[in-house]
Amino acid sequence: MGKGAMVRGLIFVCVLSFWGFAALPPGAVAELRLGRVADMAFTPDAHGLLLLQENRVELWDFRTGKLIRSFLGHSGLVWCLAVSQDSDSFFTGALDRTVREWNLKTGEPLWTSSELPAEVFSIALTAKYLAAGLGEGTVFLWERTTKNLVRTWSTGKCGVYALAFDKDGKILAAGTGEGKVIFLDLVSGAVLSTLEAHRGPVWAIAFGPEGFFATGSSDRTARLFRMPKAEPLATFRHKGTVWDLLFLEQTQALATVSGDLTFRLFSLPTGYEIAELRPHPAQVNRIAGSADEKFLATASEDGRVLVWDLQKLLSLRPMPRKSAAPSTSSSPWRTPTRIL
């Protein structure tokens, strides 16, 4: 073997060793290596993590790395879920064109919808309503307790890839494959407004504190608006699709994950990028937060789920300043930059 081949081999082994056996990144408290995760959510008590893998749902104790139980019944890829914060149930939507409700503590299936017109790509939940967005552009709304169908909306010819209820439970926002967000009145059924949010499919939306509303898209941006008029406030630019995002109300931040391998935090009061982290060697496609905001989880195409202690993570970042010069410290955070 020549010296060049030997060096390349050593480099390859080193790369495998780094991603295969390295210690957890600073701020991370747990790691699960399970393969691709379509969606995930913490349990209400933050003791477990629900993960969607192929046609099943798995509940894991992320502290011990042990599987607690599996939820079986879908015949197609399970794509989305919503966890109830006021009961022991959660809902899933799948490419088998059904929505299902499950008992979190026993694994028992509680309800299955009739077969819907298309695959289910998004789902959202309140104390009163359950909503599902389909691949052919329809939104279904059920009364959560009785499962009676309240109404349906047609949003266009493209899929509905993201759904979110506002804080008052009176408006449902639907993010579509046409780059639009459509705001729907739950009482009257009227379309309140249509926001031309992006130049690509909208994959993530969220209502936040103090009237904030955020969107993420394959046009490589996350955008921040102020409701109720959807006044544009800021555009946060990535170098890949923004697959998911969430508001951290106690931290007053917006978290995004992207195909550019990054997990980023942006300050809502100041408009600064608080930090950027590259914890995975492949695109990061999902993020979830516990209800108490103690933990965050990121899932990647590398097959790993990392669980983060948010306060430990924030303690590693440099103080915000306007300079964009890279940090030379061992901290995983890049120097923050001004966005607004």
C-alpha positions in Angstrom: 0.0 0.0 0.0 1.3 3.4 -0.9 1.7 6.2 1.5 -1.1 8.2 -0.1 -3.6 5.3 0.3 -2.4 4.7 3.9 -3.0 8.3 4.8 -6.4 8.3 3.2 -7.2 5.1 5.1 -6.1 6.6 8.4 -8.2 9.7 7.7 -11.2 7.5 7.0 -10.7 5.6 10.2 -10.4 8.8 12.2 -13.6 10.2 10.8 -15.4 6.9 11.6 -14.0 7.0 15.1 -15.0 10.6 15.7 -18.6 10.1 14.8 -18.9 6.5 16.1 -17.2 6.7 19.5 -16.7 10.3 20.5 -18.1 11.7 23.7 -21.2 13.7 23.7 -20.9 17.3 22.4 -20.8 20.0 25.1 -24.3 20.6 26.5 -25.7 17.3 25.4 -26.9 14.9 28.1 -28.0 11.8 26.0 -27.7 10.2 22.6 -30.0 7.7 20.9 -28.7 5.9 17.7 -31.9 4.6 16.1 -31.9 5.5 12.4 -33.9 8.1 10.6 -36.6 9.8 12.8 -39.6 11.4 10.9 -40.8 13.3 14.0 -40.4 13.4 17.7 -41.8 14.9 20.9 -41.1 14.8 24.7 -43.7 13.3 27.0 -45.5 15.9 29.2 -43.4 14.9 32.2 -40.2 15.2 30.1 -39.2 11.7 31.3 -39.5 10.1 27.8 -39.1 10.8 24.1 -41.6 9.7 21.5 -39.9 8.9 18.1 -41.5 8.1 14.8 -39.6 5.3 12.9 -41.0 3.8 9.7 -44.5 2.4 10.5 -44.1 2.5 14.3 -43.9 4.9 17.3 -41.4 4.2 20.0 -41.2 5.6 23.5 -37.7 5.9 24.9 -36.2 6.7 28.3 -33.5 9.0 26.9 -31.6 9.0 30.3 -31.1 5.2 30.3 -31.3 4.6 26.6 -34.0 1.9 27.1 -37.0 1.4 25.0 -40.2 1.7 27.1 -42.8 0.5 24.6 -43.7 0.5 20.9 -47.0 1.6 19.4 -48.0 -0.6 16.4 -50.9 -0.2 14.0 -50.0 2.1 11.1 -49.4 0.3 7.8 -47.4 3.2 6.3 -44.6 5.5 7.3 -45.7 7.5 10.4 -44.8 11.1 9.5 -46.1 13.4 12.3 -47.4 13.4 15.9 -48.9 15.7 18.5 -48.8 15.0 22.2 -51.6 16.1 24.6 -50.3 18.1 27.5 -53.6 17.6 29.5 -54.1 13.8 29.2 -52.3 10.5 28.7 -52.8 10.3 24.9 -51.1 11.4 21.7 -52.0 11.5 18.0 -50.1 10.3 14.9 -50.6 10.9 11.2 -49.2 8.5 8.6 -48.8 7.9 4.9 -51.4 5.1 5.2 -53.9 8.0 5.1 -55.1 7.7 8.7 -54.8 9.6 12.0 -54.6 7.5 15.2 -54.9 8.2 18.9 -52.9 6.2 21.4 -52.7 5.7 25.2 -49.3 6.9 26.2 -49.1 4.8 29.3 -50.4 1.5 28.0 -49.7 1.6 24.3 -53.4 0.9 23.6 -54.8 2.3 20.3 -57.8 4.5 21.2 -59.1 5.7 17.9 -58.4 5.5 14.2 -59.9 7.8 11.6 -61.6 6.6 8.5 -59.3 6.5 5.4 -58.6 10.0 4.3 -58.2 11.2 0.7 -54.4 11.4 0.9 -51.3 10.9 3.1 -51.2 12.8 6.4 -48.1 15.1 6.5 -49.0 17.4 9.5 -51.0 17.3 12.7 -51.9 19.8 15.4 -53.8 19.6 18.7 -55.6 21.8 21.2 -57.8 20.9 24.2 -60.8 21.2 21.9 -59.7 20.4 18.3 -57.5 18.0 16.3 -56.3 19.0 12.8 -54.6 17.1 10.1 -53.0 18.4 6.8 -53.0 16.1 3.8 -50.7 15.7 0.8 -53.3 16.9 -1.7 -54.0 20.2 0.0 -56.9 19.5 2.4 -57.1 20.3 6.1 -59.4 18.2 8.3 -60.7 19.4 11.6 -62.2 17.2 14.3 -63.7 17.8 17.7 -61.1 16.2 19.8 -63.3 14.4 22.4 -66.1 13.1 20.2 -64.0 12.8 17.0 -66.9 14.3 15.1 -65.7 16.0 11.9 -66.2 19.7 12.2 -65.1 20.9 8.7 -62.5 20.6 6.0 -60.7 23.3 4.0 -59.0 23.1 0.6 -55.8 25.1 0.6 -54.7 24.5 -3.0 -53.1 21.8 -5.1 -50.0 21.3 -3.0 -49.6 19.5 0.3 -50.1 20.9 3.8 -46.8 20.2 5.5 -47.2 22.2 8.7 -50.1 23.1 11.0 -50.3 25.2 14.2 -53.0 26.6 16.4 -52.7 30.1 17.8 -52.4 30.6 21.6 -56.2 31.2 22.0 -57.2 28.2 20.0 -59.3 30.3 17.6 -57.1 30.3 14.5 -55.4 27.4 12.6 -52.4 28.2 10.4 -51.6 25.9 7.5 -48.2 25.9 5.7 -48.3 24.7 2.2 -46.1 23.4 -0.6 -46.7 26.6 -2.5 -44.8 28.7 0.0 -48.0 30.1 1.5 -49.4 30.2 5.1 -53.2 30.2 5.2 -54.9 31.4 8.4 -58.3 29.7 9.1 -61.0 30.9 11.5 -62.1 27.9 13.6 -65.5 29.3 14.5 -66.8 30.5 11.2 -64.6 28.4 8.9 -63.5 31.5 7.0 -60.1 31.9 5.4 -58.9 35.0 7.3 -55.8 35.7 5.2 -53.1 34.2 3.0 -49.5 35.0 3.7 -47.0 34.7 0.8 -44.3 33.6 3.1 -41.7 31.8 1.1 -40.4 30.9 -2.4 -40.5 27.2 -1.6 -42.6 24.7 0.4 -43.3 25.7 4.1 -42.1 22.8 6.3 -42.5 24.4 9.7 -44.7 27.0 11.4 -45.2 28.1 15.0 -47.1 30.7 17.1 -44.9 32.2 19.8 -45.2 34.6 22.7 -46.2 38.3 22.3 -47.7 37.8 18.9 -44.7 36.3 17.2 -45.2 33.8 14.4 -42.4 31.9 12.6 -42.1 29.9 9.4 -39.4 27.7 7.9 -38.9 26.7 4.3 -36.9 24.9 1.6 -36.0 28.4 0.3 -33.3 28.2 3.1 -34.9 30.8 5.3 -36.8 31.1 8.6 -39.0 34.2 8.8 -40.4 36.0 11.8 -43.7 37.9 11.8 -45.9 39.8 14.2 -49.5 38.8 14.4 -52.4 39.5 13.9 -51.4 41.2 10.6 -48.4 39.0 9.9 -46.1 42.0 9.8 -42.6 40.8 8.7 -39.9 41.4 11.3 -36.9 39.4 10.3 -35.4 36.8 7.9 -33.0 34.2 9.2 -30.8 32.8 6.5 -29.5 29.2 6.4 -27.6 27.4 3.7 -30.1 24.5 3.5 -33.8 23.8 4.0 -35.2 24.9 7.3 -36.9 21.7 8.3 -38.2 22.5 11.7 -38.3 25.3 14.4 -39.8 26.1 17.8 -40.2 29.0 20.2 -38.5 28.9 23.6 -40.7 31.3 25.5 -38.6 31.3 28.8 -35.4 31.9 26.9 -37.1 34.3 24.5 -35.6 32.7 21.5 -36.4 30.9 18.2 -34.6 27.6 17.5 -34.2 26.3 14.0 -32.7 23.2 12.4 -31.6 22.9 8.8 -30.2 20.8 6.0 -27.0 22.9 6.3 -26.2 20.7 9.4 -26.9 23.5 11.9 -29.0 24.0 15.0 -29.3 27.7 15.7 -30.9 30.0 18.3 -32.1 33.6 17.6 -33.0 36.2 20.2 -36.5 37.5 19.9 -36.0 40.8 21.9 -32.7 41.8 20.1 -32.7 40.1 16.7 -29.2 38.7 17.3 -28.3 35.2 16.3 -27.4 33.9 19.8 -25.5 30.9 18.6 -24.9 28.2 16.0 -24.1 24.6 16.7 -23.1 21.8 14.3 -23.7 18.7 16.4 -24.4 16.3 13.5 -22.5 15.3 10.3 -25.7 15.2 8.3 -28.7 17.5 7.9 -30.7 18.2 11.0 -34.4 17.6 10.3 -36.2 17.7 13.6 -36.2 19.6 16.9 -38.4 19.2 20.0 -38.5 20.8 23.4 -39.8 19.7 26.7 -42.8 21.6 28.1 -40.6 23.0 30.9 -37.9 24.0 28.4 -35.3 22.1 30.3 -34.5 19.8 27.4 -34.2 20.1 23.7 -33.7 17.2 21.2 -32.3 17.3 17.7 -32.7 14.5 15.1 -30.5 14.1 12.1 -30.1 12.1 8.9 -27.1 10.6 10.6 -29.5 8.4 12.6 -28.8 10.0 15.9 -31.0 11.9 18.3 -29.2 14.2 20.7 -30.8 15.5 23.9 -29.6 18.8 25.2 -29.7 20.5 28.6 -30.8 24.0 27.5 -29.2 25.9 30.3 -25.9 24.0 30.0 -26.0 24.7 26.3 -26.6 28.4 26.7 -23.8 28.7 29.3 -21.3 27.7 26.6 -22.1 30.5 24.2 -20.0 33.7 23.9 -21.8 37.0 24.7 -23.7 38.6 21.8 -21.8 41.2 19.9 -22.0 42.6 16.4 -18.7 41.1 15.1 -19.1 38.0 13.0 -15.5 36.9 13.5 -15.4 33.2 14.4 -14.6 32.2 18.0 -11.2 30.6 18.7 -12.4 29.0 22.0 -13.2 25.3 22.4 -16.9 26.2 22.8 -19.2 24.7 20.0 -20.8 28.1 19.6 -20.0 30.5 16.8 -19.8 34.2 17.6 -23.4 35.7 17.4 -24.3 38.1 14.6 -27.0 40.7 14.3 -30.0 39.6 12.2 -32.6 42.4 12.4 
